[in-house]
């Protein structure tokens, strides 16, 4: 049985005070919660502080990060490496987020390279895929998701998806207040799993597929009740300890 993963993507938000208050609150809210893996991805400057707070709270939370470079050292000003992230205890690394694809021109092929680099370094990729509003309205959602996944499969083999996480995030639902219905999200998740199953059914069965896109405590349970939705990648609601913990608890109760 797949164990759900609920991960908070803090994006470009944070301060020492905010990180301390948020993780202290999460440590308290998650006391006794089982059956779900809870992770956070703070901005790079706060990974060290987050690691120390997570340890102080009994390691109930998995530490992640929002990006990686393709090199572990060298003349790459402004970047951070997989080895550096590991040095601070980060294990779950977000790649392919629509904001990276749009604002930093990251192509499917470049994201696939990051995917392989993380796996080579023993880290878990949280591999974001998803369609724009125009692509959704044109009925291209499944085609877009398949293309993004195939960039990894074609370059590195379907087995590369073992021990990885796919996060389906419809771009039109990120930070907009809009959200796919639970039935619509399930349909896309099922199509993603079926697409992978064409290559290898065992890989498809074990891969975690999160939903992301305006997930809140009010709608989380409806998503997690679906058979192919294995948790969530949460944006805005992850910045509030009670809201984020409520989403994690909904995942634990559903599975």
N, C-alpha and C positions, 0 to 999 in steps of 0.2 A: 504494500500500500504506500502511495506517495505521501510524504509528510509535507504539509503546507508550509510555505515560507512567506512571511509578511515583512517587507523591507521598506524602510523610510528613506526616501531620497530628499535630503534637506536642500539640495540645489545651492544657490548662492545666498544662504541665510545662516546667520550665526554670530555669536560673540562668546567670550569666555563665560559671561554670566548666563546667557541663554543656554549654552551647551550644558553647563553645570546643572541648571534648574531642570532642563528637559530630561537628562539622563538620570538624575536623582529621582525625579518623578516617575520615570519609566521603571526604574528598579523597584520602586514601591508598588506600582500598579501591576507589575508582572509577577509578583510574589505568588508562588503556588500555581502559576499557569503552566500547563503541560500540553503536549500534542501539537505544538506549532513552533517553528523556528522564527525568531524575531531578530531582525537585523536593522542597522542604521548605516547610512552613508553620509557622513558630514563633509563639509568642505575640507580640502587637504590640510589647511592650517590648523584644524581642530581634531585631526585624527589622533594625535598624541594625547590630548586632554581626554578625548572620548575613550581611548584605551584605558587610561587610568581610572576613569569613573566607572567603566564597565567592570573592571577587575574589583574595584571597591564594593560594587553592588552584587558580587557573587557570580559574575559571568553569565547572567541570564540572557544577555544580548550579544548577538554576533556583530562584529565590527566589519564594515565595508568601506568602499570608497567610490568616487564618482567617475574615475577615469584612470587610464594608464598610458604611458608612452610605449613605444615598441622596442626600447633599449633599456638595459639595466645600468648603464653608465655611459659617460662620454660627453661630447660637446653639444648638448641639447638644452639650451637655456630655457628655463621656465617649466620644464617637464618633470614628471616624477615616475619612478620605475616600479615594476612589480616587486623587485627585491626590497625597495624602500618601504612599500606598503606592507609587505610581509614582516619587515623589521618592527613595525608598530602593531602587528597582530591582525591586520586587515586580511580577510579571506574572500569576501564576496565583492566583486568589482563590476560596477555598471559600465557597459559599453553599448554603443549604437543608439543612445538616447536620441530622440528626434531633435532635441536642441543642439546636440553635438553635430548631428547630420546637417542641420540647417545653418547654424551660425559658424561652424568650423569646416563645412564642406566635406564631412567624412562620408566617403562612399561605402557601398556595400562591401567592396573588396578590401577597403582599409579596415573596416570593422571586423571582417573575417580574419585579417592579420592580427588584430588585437586579441581576438578570441583565442587564436592558436598560441599567441605569446603568453597569455594568462595560463592556459592549460599547461604549457611547457614549464612554467614557473610554479605549478602546484596551486594555483588560485582558481576560484570558481567564477566563471563569467556569468553575469546577469545580463543577458543578451536581449536588448530591446528591439522590437519590431512594431510596425503599425503603419496605418494609412492616413493620408490627409483627408480633410472634409470633401474635397473635390473628388478624390479617388473613391471615397466611400459612396458618394452620390452617384458615381459612374459605375458602381457595382464591381470595383476592382480590388476590394479588400483582400480576398483570398489570394489573388494573383500577386499582389504586392508583398504579402507576408511570405508566400512561397518563394518569391525571388530573393528576399532578404535572407531567408533560411538557407536557400540553395547556395548562396555565396560562401557559407561555411561548409556545407556538405560537399560541394564540388571541389573546394580547395583542400579540405582536410579529411573528408570521409564522414559518413553519418555517425560513426562511433565517437567522433569528437563531441557529440552532443551528450554523451554519457557524463553524468555528474556535473551537468550544467543547468542553468535556469534560463528559460525563455520568458520574457515579459512582453505580453501583447498589450500595447498602449495605443489605442486610436488617437492620433494626434489632435483631432478635433475635440477630444474630451479631456485633454490635459490642461488643468488650471482654468477651465472655462465654466465649470459648474454643470456642463453637459455630461452625460454618461450613457454608455450603451446599456440597454436593458440586459438583465441577467440572461434572458433567452438568446438575445443577439450575441452577447459575449460568449456564451456556451457554444453557439453554432460556429463561431470563428475558432475558438479553442479546439473544438472537435475536428475542424478542417485542418488545423495546424498539426494535430497529432496524427491524423490520417495521412497527411502529406509525408510526414516522417516515416510512418509505418510502411509506406510503399517501398522505402529503402531498407528498413529494419524494424520489425514489429516490436522487438524487445527494447530497443532504444526508445521508441515512441512511447511505450508503456511506462517507462521509468522517468522520463524527462519531466521536470517541474515546469508548468506553464502558469505564470502569474497573470492576473489582469491588472491594468493600471489605467487611470483616467477618471479623476474625481470620485475616488473611492472614499466613502465616509462611514461613520458608525451606523448611519441610518440605512445605508444600502448594502453594507458589507455582507451580511448574512445571506442575502438573496444571491450574491455571486458565489459564495462559498458552498452553497447548497448544490451547485452544478457539478456534475461528475468530472469535467475536464478542467475546472478552475482550481488551481493548487496554491491559493494565496493571492497576494497583491503587492504591487510596487506602488507605494503611497507617496504623494507629494505633500500638498498643503496640510492635510490632516496629521501628517507625521510630526509636525512642529508643535503639537499639543499632546502632552503625555497622556491625558485621559482619553482623548479621541483615538490616538494611535493604539493605545492598549486595548480599547474597546474593539477595534478592528482585529487585533491579534486574538483576542478572546473569542470573537465570532468565528474566526478560522478554526481555533482549537475545538470549539463546540460542534462545528459542522462536520468535522472529519473524525 
